[in-house]
Amino acid sequence: MDKNETYDEPSSVSAKDGDVHVDGPDAVDVALTPEAALESGERLIDQAAVAAGQRYFKEIPLREQADSD
């Protein structure tokens, strides 16, 4: 499994019998407790915001600094 592969399709998520089931790319198939799912969701949202900011600032060209002589 290539840990560096980036997917552009979101995972499917459903609740069944008190567990949260996640089916995603690369054969991801996991069942989480509601508590673990809530914490994972918060971490995903937090890091998605960080990554979006990184992508945004990566595309902004740097200004050349003026000489201060």
Secondary structure, 3 states (H helix, E strand, C coil): CCCCCCCCCCCEEEEECCEEEEEECCCEEEEECHHHHHHHHHHHHHHHHHHHHHHHHHCCCCCCCCCCC
